[in-house]
Amino acid sequence: MERFRAIPLAYRALEAGGIMPAVYNGANEAAVDMFIKGMIRFTDIADRVERAMDSIPNAAVGSFEELLEYDAMARMAAVKG
């Protein structure tokens, strides 16, 4: 799985539950968008997702609006790198 680092990160998000699947998804979407635009290398995608997951503490999902806020935080964290 070292070759496909995003897969273990996805499992980590699923096992953690709470907001982590949304954090993973938001960070991944932002990083992939940056890759498509030529802003980062393909190998940087998993790094950015992992840093976003590590920088946002897990929490229970309170509401849909709150989940969207965490998604936005994850996207910002991925862009910052």
trRosetta pair geometry for C-beta under 8 A, 3 or more apart (Angstrom, degrees):
i j d omega theta_ij theta_ji phi_ij phi_ji
1 4 5.9 -74 -157 62 58 84
1 5 7.4 103 149 -97 78 36
1 7 5.6 -117 -150 76 105 119
1 8 5.2 98 149 -43 138 109
2 5 6.7 9 -162 -76 38 81
4 7 4.7 41 120 -4 109 116
5 8 6.5 -55 -162 38 47 102
5 9 6.5 45 147 -18 72 111
5 46 3.7 83 90 -176 117 164
5 50 7.5 -49 152 -44 120 126
6 9 5.3 -61 -151 42 40 116
6 10 6.2 46 151 -27 72 101
6 28 6.8 89 -147 -117 125 120
6 45 6.7 -22 -69 115 124 109
6 46 4.8 -125 -62 -96 74 99
6 49 6.4 62 -119 46 88 159
7 10 5.7 -50 -150 30 32 112
7 11 6.7 29 153 -14 63 102
8 11 5.5 -52 -148 38 38 112
8 12 6.2 45 151 -25 67 103
9 12 5.4 -49 -147 33 34 116
9 13 6.5 36 152 -20 64 102
9 24 6.3 159 141 -131 97 115
9 46 6.4 176 -11 -151 145 90
9 49 5.6 89 150 118 160 123
9 50 5.8 -108 -107 -80 132 81
9 53 6.6 -173 -161 -10 105 157
10 13 5.7 -52 -151 34 32 112
10 14 6.5 31 151 -17 65 105
10 24 6.0 127 -109 172 56 150
11 14 5.6 -54 -147 38 34 111
11 15 6.1 32 156 -18 68 107
12 15 5.9 -56 -145 39 28 109
12 16 6.2 27 156 -19 64 109
12 20 7.4 -106 123 166 73 139
12 24 8.0 150 76 -83 85 133
12 53 7.1 77 106 169 124 157
13 16 5.8 -57 -146 37 28 110
13 20 4.1 -166 -148 140 72 100
13 21 4.8 123 148 -86 111 49
13 23 6.8 -159 -128 65 118 89
13 24 3.8 -49 -79 -31 162 142
13 53 6.7 -105 -81 -119 96 132
14 17 7.3 25 174 -68 34 55
14 20 7.8 -122 -36 100 19 113
14 21 6.1 59 -85 -83 55 107
16 20 4.0 48 86 9 126 163
16 58 5.3 -129 168 -103 120 150
17 20 6.6 67 68 34 17 110
17 21 7.5 -12 -134 -16 29 103
17 58 7.7 79 77 -171 60 131
18 58 4.6 103 72 180 148 97
18 59 5.5 157 -177 80 129 28
18 60 5.3 -90 -123 -92 95 33
18 61 6.3 169 -162 -31 50 74
19 22 5.3 -62 -170 47 67 112
19 23 5.7 71 132 -29 88 103
19 56 7.4 -93 106 136 125 122
19 58 6.1 178 46 -147 86 59
19 59 5.4 21 -2 56 123 76
19 60 7.7 79 -28 128 86 5
19 61 5.9 141 -74 -78 73 77
19 67 6.5 -168 -122 -121 91 71
19 70 4.5 -72 -170 164 135 170
20 23 5.2 -51 -139 36 37 115
20 24 6.1 42 159 -22 68 101
20 53 6.5 53 -146 -140 93 100
20 58 5.3 -21 -50 -110 103 107
21 24 5.6 -50 -147 35 32 113
21 25 6.3 30 155 -17 64 108
22 25 5.6 -54 -143 39 32 111
22 26 6.1 30 159 -17 66 108
22 61 7.9 108 -6 -97 137 114
22 67 5.3 -153 -94 -169 170 92
22 70 5.5 79 102 97 125 114
22 71 5.1 -81 169 -74 105 87
22 74 7.1 176 126 -1 71 148
23 26 6.1 -56 -142 39 26 107
23 27 6.1 20 161 -13 63 112
23 52 6.1 -177 172 134 95 103
23 53 5.6 123 123 -102 123 67
23 56 5.3 -163 -126 72 140 141
23 70 5.9 -67 -71 157 85 105
23 71 7.4 -136 -85 -96 39 44
23 73 7.6 -36 -116 84 91 97
23 74 4.2 173 -148 -87 62 136
24 27 6.2 -66 -147 42 23 105
24 28 6.0 21 159 -19 63 114
24 49 6.3 45 -146 -170 65 111
24 52 8.0 152 -98 91 34 115
24 53 6.2 26 -80 -81 74 116
24 74 7.6 -67 -14 -161 15 151
25 28 5.8 -58 -143 38 25 111
25 29 6.2 24 160 -18 64 107
25 71 7.1 -33 84 -125 98 99
25 74 7.7 76 67 103 55 154
26 29 5.9 -55 -146 35 28 108
26 30 6.4 23 157 -15 63 108
26 52 7.6 -143 89 159 91 151
26 70 7.4 177 6 121 152 66
26 71 3.9 169 -76 -159 138 67
26 72 7.1 -97 -159 -44 147 19
26 73 7.7 71 108 63 154 55
26 74 3.6 106 84 80 120 121
26 75 4.7 -89 168 -48 101 82
26 78 7.4 -170 123 -5 74 131
27 30 5.9 -58 -149 39 30 109
27 31 6.1 26 156 -16 66 110
27 48 6.3 -172 176 129 102 85
27 49 4.5 133 117 -121 120 62
27 52 3.6 -175 -103 59 142 159
27 53 6.8 -109 18 -41 160 75
27 74 4.3 -92 -47 168 85 101
27 75 6.6 -149 -85 -81 42 37
27 77 6.3 -39 -103 78 109 101
27 78 4.0 154 -149 -60 73 124
28 31 5.8 -58 -143 40 29 108
28 32 6.1 28 159 -18 66 108
28 45 7.1 51 -140 177 67 103
28 49 5.1 29 -74 -100 73 126
28 78 7.7 -138 -36 -106 19 155
29 32 5.9 -54 -143 38 28 109
29 33 6.3 32 155 -21 62 107
29 75 7.0 -37 76 -102 97 100
30 33 5.7 -55 -151 35 30 114
30 34 6.5 30 151 -19 64 104
30 48 7.5 -121 94 139 98 133
30 74 7.3 177 6 121 132 76
30 75 4.1 147 -60 -144 138 74
30 76 7.9 -119 -125 -33 168 21
30 78 4.0 130 85 81 124 135
30 79 5.6 -85 169 -50 130 84
31 34 5.6 -52 -150 35 34 112
31 35 6.5 37 150 -21 65 103
31 40 6.8 -58 -160 63 77 150
31 44 7.1 -153 -162 114 111 82
31 45 4.4 127 139 -139 125 69
31 48 4.2 159 -99 78 126 135
31 49 5.9 -87 1 -49 153 83
31 78 4.8 -104 -52 -176 88 126
32 35 5.5 -51 -149 34 35 114
32 36 6.4 37 152 -21 66 103
32 45 6.1 46 -73 -128 61 127
33 36 5.7 -51 -148 34 32 112
33 37 6.4 22 155 -10 64 110
34 37 5.8 -62 -148 44 31 106
34 39 4.2 -81 -171 67 85 121
34 40 4.7 40 126 11 115 110
34 44 8.0 -75 102 98 123 122
34 48 7.7 78 46 -14 144 176
34 78 7.5 -162 -5 139 134 101
34 79 6.9 165 -66 -113 133 67
35 38 7.7 45 178 -68 31 20
35 39 7.2 -87 -68 52 23 75
35 40 5.4 -59 -80 72 65 88
35 41 7.3 0 -121 134 93 13
35 42 5.8 79 -147 -94 134 53
35 44 7.3 174 -83 63 98 98
35 45 5.8 -22 -47 -70 138 108
40 44 4.0 -110 172 76 116 143
40 45 7.1 140 109 -62 128 60
40 48 7.1 -2 -169 -33 172 139
40 81 7.7 168 -96 -92 134 124
41 44 4.8 107 58 -9 74 103
42 45 6.2 -29 -173 -8 44 113
43 46 7.3 -47 -172 29 47 99
43 47 7.4 45 139 -12 66 112
44 47 5.2 -62 -156 41 50 118
44 48 5.9 47 152 -23 81 106
44 81 7.6 -29 -179 -125 118 115
45 48 6.1 -64 -155 36 27 106
45 49 6.5 23 153 -16 65 108
46 49 5.5 -54 -145 38 35 112
46 50 6.1 35 157 -20 68 107
47 50 5.9 -58 -148 37 27 109
47 51 6.3 24 156 -16 64 108
47 81 7.7 24 116 -153 106 86
48 51 5.8 -53 -144 37 31 110
48 52 6.4 33 155 -20 63 105
48 77 7.9 149 -179 122 79 74
48 78 4.4 75 157 -149 113 77
48 81 5.6 -62 -107 -114 98 65
49 52 5.8 -57 -152 36 30 111
49 53 6.4 28 153 -17 65 107
49 78 6.6 16 -79 -107 47 113
50 53 5.7 -55 -147 38 32 110
50 54 6.2 27 156 -16 66 109
51 54 5.7 -57 -143 41 31 109
51 55 6.0 25 159 -20 66 113
51 77 6.6 -162 114 158 88 104
51 78 7.6 139 72 -101 98 51
51 81 6.8 56 68 -178 158 39
52 55 5.9 -63 -142 38 27 107
52 56 6.4 2 167 -1 65 113
52 74 4.8 79 172 -153 130 74
52 77 3.8 130 -116 101 84 124
52 78 4.9 -22 -56 -60 137 77
53 56 6.8 -71 -141 43 24 93
53 74 7.8 32 -69 -130 53 109
55 77 5.2 179 68 -142 138 139
56 70 6.6 116 178 -155 144 92
56 73 5.8 118 -103 121 132 125
56 74 6.2 -63 -12 -81 156 80
56 77 6.6 -118 -38 -29 107 160
59 62 7.7 -24 136 -25 114 97
59 70 7.6 -154 48 -88 110 141
61 66 6.8 154 -162 88 59 114
61 67 5.4 15 -141 -75 106 107
62 66 4.4 41 58 26 100 164
63 66 4.6 100 53 5 77 103
63 67 7.0 -135 97 -6 43 86
64 67 5.5 -52 -151 34 35 115
64 68 6.6 38 150 -20 65 102
65 68 5.6 -51 -153 33 34 113
65 69 6.7 39 147 -22 63 101
66 69 5.5 -49 -154 29 37 116
66 70 6.7 34 150 -15 66 101
67 70 5.8 -53 -152 36 35 109
67 71 6.4 41 148 -23 65 104
68 71 5.3 -48 -147 33 35 118
68 72 6.5 37 153 -19 65 102
69 72 5.7 -53 -152 35 32 111
69 73 6.5 35 149 -20 64 104
70 73 5.4 -49 -146 35 36 115
70 74 6.3 39 153 -21 66 103
71 74 5.8 -55 -151 34 30 111
71 75 6.5 31 151 -19 63 105
72 75 5.6 -52 -148 35 33 113
72 76 6.4 33 154 -17 65 104
73 76 5.8 -56 -151 37 31 110
73 77 6.3 31 152 -20 66 107
74 77 5.6 -53 -145 36 32 113
74 78 6.4 33 155 -20 65 104
75 78 5.8 -54 -149 35 30 111
75 79 6.5 29 153 -18 64 106
76 79 5.7 -56 -148 36 32 110
76 80 6.3 30 155 -18 66 107
77 80 5.8 -55 -146 38 30 110
78 81 7.3 29 176 -74 34 47
